[in-house]
Amino acid sequence: MALKITPTALPEVLIVEPRVFGDARGFFTESWNAQAFNEATGNRLPFVQDNHSRSGRGVLRGLHFQLPPHAQGKLVRCVAGAVFDVAVDLRKDSHNFGRWAGVELSADNHRQLWIPPGFAHGFLVLSDSADFLYKTTDYYAPQAEGSVRWNDPAIGIVWPDTGVTPLLADKDANAPLLAEAKHF
């Protein structure tokens, strides 16, 4: 399986594009192959949990992360609909601290995004609904959870206009600003 790997504005956050074979019947792709991913990215990752969410247009989930010793890397993709997916660098010692990268992930483009530990993650649903899947390198640990406010002006994420007001969970609407949030 050949993967196309493209760094984002945050070099550690990678767009992963698997080969897609299509014809009049539809398409086939290997959505996950550990050997191909390890060779293409130089990472050897122990994915331990898969998650699936379904959300409607304008739902914004994030920006979430888990702190050590339960920090999570995530490989995310959208298998129905489309989302705008975002990663924010929360590593205090990084020259990219507080910067973000965003990419559209959709059922049509088959892109995936690798978000390493040390980054917050969130997404905004662009389509009427979206099914979003992600693999994580550590288990969910509520005691290690953290979040950063989705619209913090210090980060300055430019979210696409979906035609509706973003719909957020209370914990996301009231998340701390970057200056007040926990960091890596």
N, CA, C and O of each residue as an XYZ file, in Angstrom:
736
protein
N       0.857     -1.182      0.000
C       0.000      0.000      0.000
C       0.888      1.225      0.000
O       1.658      1.424      0.940
N       0.802      2.035     -1.010
C       1.562      3.276     -1.071
C       0.713      4.402     -0.479
O      -0.451      4.577     -0.840
N       1.307      5.142      0.417
C       0.641      6.284      1.026
C       1.313      7.562      0.556
O       2.536      7.627      0.436
N       0.508      8.567      0.293
C       1.051      9.891      0.026
C       0.984     10.647      1.354
O      -0.082     10.752      1.960
N       2.123     11.172      1.800
C       2.219     11.903      3.059
C       2.576     13.350      2.742
O       3.551     13.621      2.042
N       1.773     14.279      3.268
C       2.011     15.703      3.048
C       2.007     16.422      4.385
O       1.000     16.388      5.091
N       3.114     17.079      4.757
C       3.102     17.860      5.998
C       2.151     19.052      5.866
O       1.956     19.587      4.775
N       1.569     19.454      6.985
C       0.720     20.645      7.032
C       1.584     21.839      7.454
O       2.812     21.754      7.459
N       0.938     22.937      7.805
C       1.660     24.101      8.336
C       2.384     23.754      9.633
O       3.336     24.437     10.012
N       1.943     22.702     10.314
C       2.640     22.153     11.477
C       3.298     20.864     10.997
O       2.599     19.870     10.801
N       4.607     20.842     10.802
C       5.266     19.722     10.117
C       5.015     18.334     10.712
O       5.093     17.337      9.995
N       4.716     18.258     12.004
C       4.460     16.960     12.617
C       3.048     16.446     12.328
O       2.783     15.248     12.434
N       2.152     17.350     11.964
C       0.775     16.990     11.624
C       0.750     16.682     10.135
O       1.068     17.537      9.308
N       0.368     15.446      9.799
C       0.524     14.955      8.428
C      -0.807     14.606      7.776
O      -1.670     13.988      8.400
N      -0.965     15.005      6.517
C      -2.082     14.529      5.707
C      -1.658     13.188      5.129
O      -0.603     13.080      4.504
N      -2.477     12.174      5.338
C      -2.201     10.818      4.881
C      -3.245     10.471      3.822
O      -4.447     10.493      4.089
N      -2.771     10.151      2.617
C      -3.691      9.824      1.533
C      -3.403      8.406      1.033
O      -2.399      8.171      0.361
N      -4.290      7.464      1.365
C      -4.105      6.098      0.873
C      -4.464      6.019     -0.613
O      -5.177      6.870     -1.145
N      -3.956      4.989     -1.257
C      -4.323      4.757     -2.652
C      -5.782      4.314     -2.704
O      -6.221      3.489     -1.902
N      -6.518      4.866     -3.649
C      -7.922      4.532     -3.832
C      -8.079      3.970     -5.238
O      -7.679      4.599     -6.218
N      -8.659      2.792     -5.326
C      -8.887      2.135     -6.611
C     -10.380      2.217     -6.903
O     -11.189      1.626     -6.187
N     -10.748      2.951     -7.955
C     -12.150      3.129     -8.274
C     -12.492      2.659     -9.668
O     -11.651      2.670    -10.567
N     -13.715      2.252     -9.835
C     -14.251      1.915    -11.141
C     -15.768      2.106    -11.088
O     -16.286      2.705    -10.146
N     -16.475      1.603    -12.088
C     -17.917      1.804    -12.172
C     -18.665      1.196    -10.980
O     -19.800      1.585    -10.703
N     -18.047      0.257    -10.282
C     -18.688     -0.390     -9.139
C     -18.555      0.403     -7.850
O     -19.330      0.200     -6.915
N     -17.583      1.303     -7.790
C     -17.309      2.042     -6.566
C     -15.821      2.179     -6.356
O     -15.095      2.500     -7.297
N     -15.345      1.943     -5.139
C     -13.909      2.056     -4.868
C     -13.490      1.047     -3.820
O     -14.314      0.457     -3.121
N     -12.165      0.866     -3.730
C     -11.537      0.070     -2.682
C     -10.313      0.820     -2.206
O      -9.569      1.376     -3.014
N     -10.098      0.840     -0.897
C      -8.881      1.394     -0.317
C      -8.564      0.653      0.971
O      -9.467      0.210      1.681
N      -7.289      0.520      1.268
C      -6.882      0.035      2.585
C      -6.885      1.244      3.501
O      -6.050      2.136      3.352
N      -7.806      1.287      4.439
C      -7.898      2.452      5.315
C      -6.822      2.443      6.400
O      -6.495      3.495      6.949
N      -6.268      1.271      6.714
C      -5.192      1.198      7.708
C      -4.286      0.026      7.378
O      -4.745     -1.090      7.140
N      -2.996      0.301      7.370
C      -1.977     -0.723      7.194
C      -0.775     -0.260      8.018
O      -0.105      0.704      7.649
N      -0.504     -0.933      9.116
C       0.551     -0.500     10.038
C       1.904     -0.411      9.350
O       2.630      0.565      9.539
N       2.251     -1.413      8.557
C       3.557     -1.418      7.897
C       3.691     -0.217      6.955
O       4.714      0.468      6.977
N       2.685      0.044      6.138
C       2.752      1.166      5.195
C       2.821      2.503      5.931
O       3.581      3.390      5.541
N       2.021      2.651      7.006
C       2.035      3.895      7.776
C       3.391      4.106      8.429
O       3.945      5.204      8.373
N       3.932      3.056      9.050
C       5.236      3.160      9.713
C       6.331      3.537      8.726
O       7.166      4.393      9.020
N       6.332      2.902      7.553
C       7.348      3.202      6.538
C       7.201      4.615      5.997
O       8.200      5.305      5.795
N       5.975      5.053      5.762
C       5.740      6.370      5.160
C       6.004      7.519      6.128
O       6.435      8.594      5.709
N       5.747      7.302      7.425
C       5.855      8.403      8.385
C       7.051      8.287      9.319
O       7.417      9.263      9.974
N       7.662      7.113      9.389
C       8.739      6.908     10.338
C       8.250      6.684     11.753
O       9.052      6.626     12.686
N       6.944      6.557     11.926
C       6.353      6.309     13.243
C       6.024      4.830     13.399
O       5.600      4.179     12.444
N       6.218      4.311     14.581
C       5.761      2.964     14.915
C       4.775      3.157     16.054
O       5.164      3.405     17.195
N       3.492      3.041     15.729
C       2.462      3.455     16.678
C       1.620      2.301     17.184
O       1.210      1.431     16.414
N       1.364      2.300     18.483
C       0.493      1.274     19.056
C      -0.950      1.779     19.146
O      -1.384      2.184     20.224
N      -1.687      1.766     18.060
C      -3.082      2.187     18.157
C      -3.840      1.196     19.025
O      -3.768     -0.014     18.806
N      -4.578      1.717     20.027
C      -5.223      0.858     21.009
C      -6.738      1.024     21.057
O      -7.425      0.211     21.674
N      -7.271      2.070     20.413
C      -8.702      2.333     20.515
C      -9.168      2.988     19.228
O      -8.485      3.857     18.686
N     -10.335      2.571     18.735
C     -10.981      3.211     17.586
C     -12.259      3.870     18.074
O     -12.984      3.291     18.883
N     -12.544      5.076     17.591
C     -13.739      5.829     17.971
C     -14.502      6.241     16.725
O     -13.921      6.397     15.652
N     -15.808      6.415     16.875
C     -16.679      6.793     15.765
C     -17.693      7.789     16.297
O     -18.366      7.525     17.293
N     -17.805      8.943     15.630
C     -18.842      9.902     16.003
C     -19.643     10.269     14.761
O     -19.126     10.247     13.644
N     -20.902     10.604     14.970
C     -21.766     11.124     13.904
C     -22.293     12.463     14.397
O     -22.746     12.588     15.535
N     -22.228     13.452     13.530
C     -22.641     14.800     13.904
C     -23.312     15.472     12.715
O     -23.078     15.104     11.564
N     -24.156     16.473     13.011
C     -24.838     17.238     11.978
C     -24.088     18.501     11.602
O     -23.121     18.892     12.256
N     -24.560     19.137     10.522
C     -23.945     20.378     10.029
C     -23.775     21.380     11.163
O     -24.682     21.601     11.965
N     -22.592     21.979     11.208
C     -22.310     23.030     12.178
C     -21.863     22.534     13.546
O     -21.483     23.341     14.395
N     -21.899     21.228     13.780
C     -21.388     20.714     15.065
C     -19.877     20.911     15.081
O     -19.174     20.542     14.140
N     -19.403     21.493     16.159
C     -17.968     21.700     16.341
C     -17.560     20.941     17.590
O     -18.069     21.199     18.681
N     -16.640     20.004     17.424
C     -16.130     19.204     18.539
C     -14.663     19.566     18.758
O     -13.844     19.422     17.850
N     -14.339     20.026     19.940
C     -12.951     20.340     20.232
C     -12.806     21.718     20.835
O     -13.771     22.457     21.029
N     -11.624     22.010     21.106
C     -10.331     21.413     20.809
C      -9.896     20.571     21.994
O      -9.738     21.094     23.097
N      -9.701     19.276     21.786
C      -9.456     18.317     22.856
C      -8.051     17.731     22.799
O      -7.419     17.687     21.743
N      -7.575     17.279     23.964
C      -6.297     16.569     24.065
C      -6.276     15.804     25.374
O      -7.122     16.014     26.243
N      -5.308     14.920     25.506
C      -5.034     14.243     26.774
C      -3.572     14.474     27.127
O      -2.688     14.394     26.274
N      -3.339     14.762     28.401
C      -1.995     15.019     28.903
C      -1.287     13.723     29.279
O      -1.935     12.707     29.530
N       0.064     13.759     29.317
C       0.820     12.603     29.799
C       0.382     12.272     31.228
O       0.024     13.179     31.979
N       0.403     11.029     31.608
C       0.972      9.897     30.879
C      -0.008      9.245     29.903
O       0.240      8.135     29.432
N      -1.106      9.913     29.597
C      -2.121      9.351     28.696
C      -2.270     10.170     27.413
O      -3.330     10.157     26.786
N      -1.214     10.880     27.024
C      -1.274     11.677     25.796
C      -1.617     10.777     24.614
O      -1.131      9.650     24.514
N      -2.454     11.285     23.730
C      -2.914     10.497     22.586
C      -2.434     11.088     21.279
O      -2.495     12.299     21.070
N      -1.961     10.233     20.410
C      -1.853     10.554     19.006
C      -3.141     10.078     18.363
O      -3.745      9.112     18.828
N      -3.570     10.742     17.298
C      -4.819     10.373     16.640
C      -4.611     10.323     15.134
O      -3.976     11.203     14.554
N      -5.147      9.298     14.517
C      -5.244      9.216     13.063
C      -6.725      9.308     12.758
O      -7.490      8.405     13.096
N      -7.140     10.408     12.113
C      -8.563     10.703     11.952
C      -8.958     10.713     10.481
O      -8.143     10.992      9.603
N     -10.237     10.400     10.232
C     -10.770     10.435      8.870
C     -12.286     10.589      8.918
O     -12.923     10.277      9.924
N     -12.840     11.065      7.842
C     -14.274     11.247      7.696
C     -14.744     10.267      6.632
O     -14.284     10.328      5.491
N     -15.661      9.355      6.991
C     -16.098      8.316      6.053
C     -17.469      8.598      5.440
O     -17.879      7.907      4.507
N     -18.174      9.594      5.946
C     -19.432     10.040      5.348
C     -19.528     11.538      5.584
O     -19.379     12.001      6.715
N     -19.776     12.302      4.519
C     -19.860     13.744      4.659
C     -18.493     14.401      4.592
O     -17.561     13.877      3.980
N     -18.390     15.578      5.243
C     -17.142     16.356      5.203
C     -16.988     17.154      6.488
O     -17.964     17.628      7.068
N     -15.736     17.292      6.920
C     -15.408     18.091      8.100
C     -14.193     18.963      7.791
O     -13.402     18.666      6.895
N     -14.067     20.042      8.552
C     -12.832     20.822      8.579
C     -12.133     20.411      9.863
O     -12.643     20.652     10.958
N     -10.971     19.794      9.732
C     -10.258     19.213     10.863
C      -9.072     20.093     11.229
O      -8.364     20.590     10.354
N      -8.861     20.282     12.532
C      -7.847     21.232     13.018
C      -6.976     20.599     14.093
O      -7.460     19.846     14.938
N      -5.691     20.912     14.051
C      -4.743     20.560     15.112
C      -4.066     21.848     15.576
O      -3.758     22.727     14.771
N      -3.839     21.948     16.890
C      -3.164     23.113     17.486
C      -1.987     22.602     18.307
O      -2.143     21.700     19.130
N      -0.817     23.175     18.082
C       0.390     22.782     18.804
C       0.331     23.317     20.236
O       0.272     24.529     20.447
N       0.348     22.406     21.221
C       0.310     22.792     22.638
C       1.613     22.498     23.362
O       1.659     22.508     24.592
N       2.673     22.238     22.603
C       3.971     21.948     23.212
C       4.671     23.260     23.549
O       5.089     23.992     22.651
N       4.800     23.560     24.842
C       5.360     24.842     25.297
C       6.717     25.164     24.684
O       7.012     26.330     24.426
N       7.545     24.153     24.448
C       8.895     24.380     23.945
C       8.976     24.421     22.421
O      10.061     24.580     21.861
N       7.850     24.281     21.758
C       7.826     24.275     20.295
C       7.800     25.701     19.744
O       7.136     26.573     20.304
N       8.527     25.937     18.646
C       8.451     27.261     18.013
C       7.096     27.466     17.337
O       6.786     28.576     16.903
N       6.275     26.396     17.242
C       4.926     26.501     16.681
C       3.839     26.518     17.757
O       2.658     26.365     17.447
N       4.233     26.704     19.019
C       3.262     26.709     20.110
C       2.129     27.694     19.807
O       2.368     28.858     19.484
N       0.887     27.201     19.921
C      -0.291     28.041     19.700
C      -0.696     28.193     18.250
O      -1.721     28.811     17.961
N       0.084     27.643     17.326
C      -0.275     27.715     15.902
C      -1.162     26.533     15.539
O      -1.178     25.510     16.223
N      -1.899     26.699     14.446
C      -2.843     25.671     14.035
C      -2.646     25.312     12.567
O      -2.054     26.057     11.787
N      -3.169     24.135     12.228
C      -3.249     23.681     10.839
C      -4.624     23.074     10.656
O      -5.143     22.407     11.551
N      -5.214     23.306      9.495
C      -6.533     22.757      9.217
C      -6.602     22.189      7.817
O      -5.933     22.669      6.902
N      -7.425     21.151      7.659
C      -7.579     20.498      6.363
C      -8.990     19.923      6.277
O      -9.554     19.481      7.278
N      -9.550     19.934      5.074
C     -10.847     19.299      4.878
C     -10.648     17.803      4.692
O      -9.837     17.360      3.878
N     -11.396     17.047      5.454
C     -11.429     15.592      5.329
C     -12.839     15.217      4.898
O     -13.815     15.727      5.449
N     -12.951     14.333      3.919
C     -14.288     13.971      3.446
C     -14.320     12.534      2.947
O     -13.287     11.908      2.712
N     -15.538     12.036      2.795
C     -15.728     10.710      2.204
C     -15.229     10.707      0.771
O     -14.802      9.667      0.270
N     -15.274     11.852      0.103
C     -14.844     11.929     -1.295
C     -13.331     11.978     -1.455
O     -12.793     11.361     -2.373
N     -12.617     12.716     -0.558
C     -11.172     12.847     -0.765
C     -10.357     11.770     -0.040
O      -9.157     11.649     -0.287
N     -10.977     10.992      0.842
C     -10.334      9.853      1.524
C      -9.110     10.243      2.353
O      -8.361      9.371      2.792
N      -8.903     11.522      2.567
C      -7.738     11.945      3.352
C      -7.890     11.556      4.813
O      -8.995     11.451      5.344
N      -6.745     11.345      5.442
C      -6.666     11.135      6.886
C      -5.698     12.185      7.426
O      -4.904     12.749      6.674
N      -5.767     12.440      8.715
C      -4.841     13.381      9.330
C      -4.218     12.715     10.545
O      -4.916     12.188     11.411
N      -2.878     12.748     10.593
C      -2.136     12.252     11.753
C      -1.845     13.425     12.666
O      -1.196     14.391     12.266
N      -2.333     13.335     13.906
C      -2.149     14.374     14.916
C      -1.381     13.731     16.067
O      -1.943     12.926     16.811
N      -0.098     14.078     16.222
C       0.702     13.434     17.271
C       0.326     13.915     18.671
O      -0.360     14.927     18.813
N       0.767     13.200     19.701
C       0.596     13.702     21.064
C       1.226     15.090     21.177
O       2.228     15.386     20.527
N       0.622     15.927     22.008
C       1.126     17.289     22.175
C       0.325     18.315     21.402
O       0.632     19.507     21.440
N      -0.703     17.858     20.697
C      -1.542     18.741     19.894
C      -2.998     18.598     20.317
O      -3.455     17.497     20.623
N      -3.727     19.716     20.334
C      -5.175     19.673     20.524
C      -5.811     19.377     19.175
O      -5.230     19.661     18.127
N      -7.004     18.807     19.211
C      -7.695     18.411     17.985
C      -9.166     18.810     18.048
O      -9.799     18.739     19.102
N      -9.694     19.229     16.906
C     -11.118     19.517     16.800
C     -11.563     19.471     15.359
O     -10.740     19.468     14.443
N     -12.881     19.433     15.155
C     -13.407     19.464     13.798
C     -14.776     20.115     13.761
O     -15.510     20.126     14.750
N     -15.102     20.659     12.592
C     -16.379     21.304     12.308
C     -17.018     20.569     11.149
O     -16.380     20.356     10.118
N     -18.289     20.174     11.313
C     -18.993     19.440     10.259
C     -19.471     20.413      9.187
O     -20.185     21.373      9.475
N     -19.065     20.149      7.940
C     -19.406     21.000      6.802
C     -20.629     20.506      6.035
O     -21.303     21.297      5.374
N     -20.922     19.222      6.113
C     -22.012     18.603      5.364
C     -23.248     18.467      6.265
O     -23.196     18.797      7.450
N     -24.353     17.982      5.698
C     -25.569     17.805      6.503
C     -25.326     16.886      7.692
O     -25.889     17.094      8.767
N     -24.497     15.878      7.503
C     -24.044     15.036      8.612
C     -22.677     14.482      8.228
O     -22.281     14.513      7.063
N     -21.973     13.977      9.225
C     -20.646     13.403      8.974
C     -20.387     12.284      9.964
O     -20.693     12.400     11.151
N     -19.821     11.199      9.460
C     -19.321     10.120     10.304
C     -17.807     10.255     10.339
O     -17.142     10.275      9.303
N     -17.280     10.346     11.546
C     -15.873     10.650     11.781
C     -15.271      9.507     12.580
O     -15.796      9.128     13.628
N     -14.157      8.951     12.077
C     -13.486      7.830     12.739
C     -12.083      8.245     13.143
O     -11.410      8.984     12.424
N     -11.648      7.761     14.305
C     -10.257      8.009     14.666
C      -9.688      6.900     15.517
O     -10.351      6.320     16.377
N      -8.412      6.630     15.232
C      -7.626      5.665     15.971
C      -6.788      6.460     16.981
O      -6.300      7.544     16.660
N      -6.619      5.930     18.194
C      -5.818      6.632     19.194
C      -4.696      5.738     19.715
O      -4.810      4.513     19.740
N      -3.614      6.385     20.127
C      -2.444      5.660     20.621
C      -2.485      5.419     22.128
O      -1.593      4.768     22.672
N      -3.508      5.933     22.807
C      -3.717      5.626     24.219
C      -5.216      5.595     24.455
O      -5.995      6.134     23.669
N      -5.608      4.958     25.547
C      -7.010      4.831     25.885
C      -7.552      6.159     26.411
O      -6.796      6.997     26.904
N      -8.849      6.339     26.301
C      -9.505      7.500     26.882
C      -9.277      7.493     28.386
O      -9.513      6.482     29.049
N      -8.823      8.610     28.922
C      -8.548      8.749     30.352
C      -9.097     10.096     30.814
O      -8.435     11.120     30.645
N     -10.304     10.109     31.398
C     -10.927     11.390     31.753
C     -10.073     12.257     32.679
O     -10.157     13.484     32.617
N      -9.263     11.648     33.526
C      -8.422     12.426     34.446
C      -7.301     13.168     33.696
O      -6.699     14.089     34.248
N      -7.020     12.779     32.452
C      -5.961     13.414     31.661
C      -6.520     14.378     30.610
O      -5.760     14.995     29.863
N      -7.839     14.505     30.555
C      -8.484     15.338     29.536
C      -8.132     16.812     29.676
O      -7.979     17.332     30.781
N      -8.010     17.461     28.543
C      -7.840     18.902     28.511
C      -8.523     19.450     27.277
O      -8.842     18.714     26.344
N      -8.741     20.752     27.286
C      -9.331     21.396     26.118
C      -8.898     22.854     26.052
O      -8.462     23.452     27.036
N      -9.036     23.390     24.859
C      -8.746     24.799     24.591
C      -9.942     25.355     23.815
O     -10.525     24.658     22.985
N     -10.298     26.586     24.082
C     -11.461     27.206     23.438
C     -11.285     27.261     21.923
O     -10.244     27.687     21.421
N     -12.300     26.832     21.215
C     -12.303     26.696     19.755
C     -12.105     28.024     19.034
O     -11.585     28.052     17.918
N     -12.515     29.123     19.663
C     -12.451     30.438     19.003
C     -11.505     31.396     19.712
O     -11.702     32.610     19.656
N     -10.491     30.877     20.373
C      -9.518     31.709     21.079
C      -8.810     32.615     20.069
O      -8.186     32.115     19.132
N      -8.895     33.942     20.242
C      -8.239     34.850     19.289
C      -6.715     34.716     19.283
O      -6.072     35.073     18.295
N      -6.131     34.210     20.366
C      -4.674     34.013     20.399
C      -4.249     32.923     19.421
O      -3.117     32.935     18.937
N      -5.139     31.987     19.126
C      -4.860     30.938     18.147
C      -5.289     31.397     16.763
O      -4.543     31.240     15.797
N      -6.486     31.962     16.660
C      -6.950     32.561     15.407
C      -7.361     31.572     14.320
O      -7.122     31.818     13.138
N      -7.974     30.459     14.709
C      -8.421     29.492     13.700
C      -9.472     30.150     12.804
O     -10.406     30.791     13.285
N      -9.301     29.979     11.515
C     -10.271     30.482     10.545
C     -11.188     29.315     10.173
O     -10.881     28.531      9.275
N     -12.311     29.213     10.877
C     -13.266     28.132     10.630
C     -14.112     28.478      9.403
O     -14.500     29.634      9.239
N     -14.404     27.511      8.546
C     -15.267     27.788      7.391
C     -16.686     28.137      7.836
O     -17.128     27.744      8.916
N     -17.379     28.868      6.999
C     -18.773     29.226      7.251
C     -19.657     28.079      6.791
O     -19.657     27.729      5.611
N     -20.408     27.494      7.710
C     -21.304     26.384      7.373
C     -22.731     26.853      7.132
O     -23.595     26.055      6.768
N     -22.981     28.136      7.330
C     -24.330     28.663      7.176
C     -25.166     28.564      8.439
O     -26.315     29.006      8.461
N     -24.592     27.980      9.503
C     -25.285     27.875     10.784
C     -24.308     28.244     11.905
O     -23.091     28.161     11.739
N     -24.860     28.648     13.033
C     -24.026     28.941     14.195
C     -23.437     27.636     14.717
O     -24.166     26.653     14.851
N     -22.128     27.597     15.017
C     -21.535     26.358     15.528
C     -22.288     25.828     16.753
O     -22.630     26.588     17.659
N     -22.536     24.537     16.766
C     -23.202     23.856     17.869
C     -22.128     23.143     18.682
O     -21.422     22.272     18.174
N     -22.015     23.531     19.970
C     -20.941     23.036     20.830
C     -21.486     22.386     22.090
O     -22.560     22.744     22.574
N     -20.740     21.432     22.612
C     -21.007     20.918     23.954
C     -20.639     22.022     24.948
O     -19.799     22.873     24.654
N     -21.267     22.004     26.119
C     -20.961     23.008     27.138
C     -19.476     23.037     27.468
O     -18.896     24.110     27.632
N     -18.850     21.849     27.566
C     -17.427     21.813     27.939
C     -16.560     22.478     26.869
O     -15.510     23.035     27.193
N     -16.976     22.432     25.602
C     -16.204     23.080     24.539
C     -16.469     24.582     24.509
O     -15.546     25.371     24.303
N     -17.719     24.980     24.713
C     -18.056     26.401     24.731
C     -17.372     27.122     25.884
O     -17.047     28.305     25.776
N     -17.150     26.404     26.997
C     -16.553     27.001     28.191
C     -15.113     26.583     28.427
O     -14.587     26.776     29.523
N     -14.469     26.016     27.424
C     -13.070     25.582     27.571
C     -12.175     26.785     27.852
O     -12.502     27.905     27.458
N     -11.055     26.565     28.524
C     -10.146     27.685     28.799
C      -9.473     28.200     27.528
O      -9.339     27.482     26.537
N      -9.062     29.447     27.587
C      -8.255     30.020     26.515
C      -6.862     29.399     26.564
O      -6.478     28.816     27.578
N      -6.113     29.520     25.486
C      -4.779     28.950     25.412
C      -3.903     29.382     26.588
O      -3.188     28.559     27.160
N      -3.952     30.645     26.946
C      -3.115     31.170     28.033
C      -3.441     30.531     29.373
O      -2.590     30.492     30.261
N      -4.679     30.023     29.535
C      -5.123     29.445     30.803
C      -5.114     27.910     30.776
O      -5.225     27.273     31.824
N      -4.985     27.327     29.605
C      -5.104     25.878     29.446
C      -3.826     25.165     29.879
O      -2.750     25.756     29.965
N      -3.991     23.873     30.145
C      -2.831     23.034     30.421
C      -2.065     22.836     29.117
O      -2.661     22.830     28.040
N      -0.751     22.674     29.211
C       0.093     22.485     28.027
C       1.010     21.289     28.233
O       1.128     20.752     29.335
N       1.642     20.896     27.168
C       2.586     19.787     27.205
C       3.974     20.308     27.541
O       4.923     19.528     27.622
